[in-house]
Amino acid sequence: MIELPSGVDISNLIDDIRIFSWQAADILLYYSKLLESTDNKRNIVKSNNEDDPVTLADLRVNELIINKINEKYKNINWDILSEENVKTSSKIFNTKTDWIWVLDPLDGTKDFIQGTGNYAMHLALNFKQKPYIGFVLIPDKNQLWITDGKKTWCENRDGSKYQPILLKNRNLHEMTLVTSKNHGNETLRKLIQKINFCKVQIMGSIGCKIASIVQGESDIYISLSLPGKSSPKDWDFAAPDSILRAAGGAITNLDNQELSYGKASFEQGGIIVATNDKKIHGSICYEIKKIIQNNGIYPL
């Protein structure tokens, strides 16, 4: 059994992060509303990098969550890895502690700017480079997905809760795929075409995609990063990973190996598969791998 750092109670910790998360939701919704006016965009969008934009909302939520955790939990033996801090700090993130918070203050920034509502905040507490507890906040849907490491549930702002609904016992061709809106590539499109899914849904934010699997709207998500190109990072996957696994799903690489966190580059490259049923996940990965090999779609 995993024990949290000395002085930390899991129920109290979840209560605190719940409060911090809804405070973050207020920030994200505020800036989302401002972005409805084109005149405000140049003041809110701080970096127009086509592949990796940054907004004031990213920075404000980043500051809020880090400050709140540090203020509430002084002298606890854990570190905080944040996407925004990695971008802006000249220091290399180097930790010797087993416990690391992994934060993405705004996953799906492009969707946030575009006003689709498919954006999320990710926060996971990793133990020995594996996500243990996690939070995926989707403000536009009034959803806060939480796992305590054993089970997953969703809360609305009023405190009402509901449980995951994972669709089971489907073969690959019966599945509904949820795939990227802004981060697709021709290789992934070819793979999707060859598999011939029952249905394909387009959605931003990995957190939103995994939430759609956990609540039964879709069955599978595939992330495919091309060699030498940009790929998702630890903060994109840690919290969604924890939510899905505790709900009974699985997320692995194509060889059915759990994701490894804490590499120097923080990259989660190659092909990653998330499904709604850990019992058949391995066979789904094997089937996808065979399709790739038989059609020469991706270098394995």
FIGU-910460 format. One record per residue (C-alpha): x, y, z. Coordinates in steps of 0.2 Angstrom, whole numbers, padded with zeros to 4 digits, always signed. Layout:
N
XYZ ...
This chain:
300
+0000+0000+0000 +0007+0017-0005 +0008+0030+0010 +0008+0048+0006 +0022+0059+0013 +0021+0061+0032 +0009+0074+0038 -0003+0072+0023 -0020+0064+0024 -0028+0059+0007 -0045+0065+0011 -0039+0082+0017 -0028+0083+0002 -0042+0079-0010 -0053+0092-0001 -0040+0105-0004 -0036+0101-0022 -0055+0102-0025 -0055+0120-0019 -0040+0125-0029 -0047+0117-0044 -0063+0126-0044 -0053+0142-0041 -0043+0138-0057 -0060+0135-0066 -0065+0153-0062 -0049+0159-0069 -0051+0149-0085 -0069+0153-0088 -0065+0172-0085 -0052+0172-0099 -0062+0161-0110 -0076+0174-0109 -0064+0188-0113 -0057+0178-0128 -0074+0179-0136 -0069+0197-0141 -0055+0198-0154 -0049+0214-0147 -0044+0205-0131 -0034+0191-0139 -0018+0201-0141 -0018+0205-0123 -0022+0187-0117 -0012+0177-0129 +0006+0179-0123 +0015+0168-0135 +0008+0164-0153 +0019+0149-0156 +0009+0139-0168 +0013+0123-0160 +0013+0128-0142 +0004+0145-0138 +0003+0152-0120 -0010+0163-0113 -0013+0173-0097 -0024+0159-0091 -0010+0146-0092 +0001+0158-0082 -0012+0163-0069 -0018+0145-0066 +0000+0139-0065 +0003+0152-0051 -0012+0149-0042 -0010+0130-0040 +0008+0130-0036 +0006+0144-0023 -0009+0136-0015 +0000+0119-0013 +0016+0127-0006 +0006+0138+0006 -0005+0124+0012 +0008+0110+0013 +0024+0118+0019 +0040+0107+0022 +0032+0092+0013 +0044+0081+0004 +0038+0083-0014 +0041+0094-0029 +0030+0102-0042 +0034+0099-0061 +0024+0112-0071 +0023+0114-0090 +0024+0133-0089 +0039+0132-0077 +0049+0121-0088 +0045+0133-0103 +0051+0148-0094 +0065+0142-0082 +0083+0141-0087 +0085+0128-0073 +0084+0109-0077 +0071+0101-0066 +0080+0089-0055 +0072+0080-0041 +0077+0066-0029 +0060+0064-0020 +0048+0050-0024 +0033+0062-0024 +0031+0074-0038 +0016+0085-0043 +0014+0086-0062 +0004+0101-0068 -0003+0106-0084 -0013+0122-0080 -0021+0123-0097 -0021+0107-0108 -0029+0111-0125 -0023+0129-0126 -0027+0130-0145 -0045+0125-0141 -0046+0137-0127 -0041+0151-0139 -0053+0145-0152 -0067+0144-0140 -0072+0126-0142 -0073+0122-0123 -0062+0107-0125 -0049+0112-0113 -0044+0106-0096 -0032+0108-0081 -0022+0092-0076 -0014+0089-0059 -0007+0072-0054 +0003+0067-0039 +0016+0054-0045 +0025+0042-0034 +0041+0034-0040 +0037+0040-0058 +0019+0033-0059 +0003+0043-0057 -0005+0040-0040 -0019+0052-0037 -0025+0064-0051 -0037+0078-0056 -0044+0083-0073 -0054+0099-0072 -0065+0103-0087 -0073+0120-0083 -0084+0122-0098 -0093+0105-0094 -0093+0109-0075 -0083+0093-0072 -0069+0089-0060 -0063+0071-0062 -0054+0064-0047 -0045+0048-0042 -0038+0043-0025 -0028+0030-0033 -0041+0016-0030 -0057+0023-0039 -0062+0037-0050 -0077+0049-0049 -0083+0065-0056 -0090+0080-0047 -0099+0096-0052 -0096+0112-0044 -0111+0110-0033 -0104+0094-0025 -0115+0082-0034 -0105+0066-0040 -0107+0052-0053 -0097+0037-0057 -0088+0032-0073 -0097+0022-0086 -0085+0013-0096 -0092+0003-0111 -0085-0015-0111 -0082-0030-0123 -0080-0021-0139 -0069-0027-0153 -0058-0014-0162 -0070-0011-0177 -0085-0008-0165 -0076+0006-0155 -0078+0024-0156 -0062+0033-0157 -0059+0050-0150 -0044+0059-0159 -0035+0076-0159 -0042+0092-0167 -0026+0102-0168 -0012+0089-0167 -0016+0076-0180 -0004+0070-0194 -0006+0061-0210 +0001+0045-0203 -0012+0044-0189 -0025+0048-0202 -0020+0033-0212 -0020+0022-0197 -0038+0027-0192 -0043+0024-0210 -0036+0007-0210 -0044+0002-0194 -0061+0008-0199 -0068+0013-0183 -0087+0012-0180 -0086+0031-0176 -0073+0045-0175 -0075+0060-0163 -0064+0075-0165 -0059+0083-0148 -0045+0094-0141 -0036+0091-0124 -0030+0074-0119 -0039+0077-0103 -0056+0079-0112 -0053+0064-0123 -0049+0053-0108 -0064+0060-0099 -0075+0055-0114 -0069+0037-0113 -0072+0037-0094 -0090+0043-0096 -0094+0031-0110 -0094+0043-0125 -0080+0035-0133 -0069+0019-0132 -0052+0022-0137 -0039+0036-0140 -0023+0034-0150 -0008+0047-0149 +0004+0045-0163 +0020+0055-0163 +0032+0055-0178 +0050+0052-0175 +0060+0068-0174 +0044+0078-0171 +0036+0086-0156 +0026+0074-0144 +0016+0075-0129 +0024+0077-0112 +0022+0070-0094 +0010+0084-0090 -0001+0080-0104 -0004+0062-0099 +0000+0060-0080 -0018+0065-0073 -0028+0058-0087 -0018+0041-0085 -0022+0041-0067 -0041+0044-0070 -0042+0031-0083 -0033+0017-0074 -0042+0019-0058 -0059+0018-0068 -0054+0001-0075 -0047+0007-0092 -0029+0006-0098 -0016+0017-0106 +0000+0010-0112 +0012+0011-0127 +0009+0000-0142 +0018-0015-0133 +0006-0014-0119 +0019-0006-0107 +0013+0007-0094 +0019+0024-0098 +0036+0029-0090 +0037+0046-0082 +0052+0057-0077 +0063+0056-0092 +0075+0070-0094 +0065+0076-0110 +0048+0073-0101 +0042+0066-0118 +0029+0053-0121 +0033+0049-0139 +0029+0035-0151 +0012+0027-0151 +0001+0028-0135 -0016+0019-0134 -0029+0022-0121 -0045+0011-0120 -0060+0008-0109 -0056-0010-0104 -0040-0016-0096 -0045-0034-0099 -0044-0032-0118 -0032-0018-0119 -0017-0029-0123 -0026-0038-0137 -0032-0021-0144 -0014-0015-0144 -0008-0031-0153 -0022-0029-0166 -0017-0011-0170 +0002-0016-0171 -0002-0029-0184 -0012-0017-0194 +0003-0005-0194 +0015-0018-0198 +0005-0026-0212 +0002-0009-0220 +0019-0001-0217 +0011+0014-0209 +0024+0018-0195 +0042+0013-0191 +0041+0000-0177 
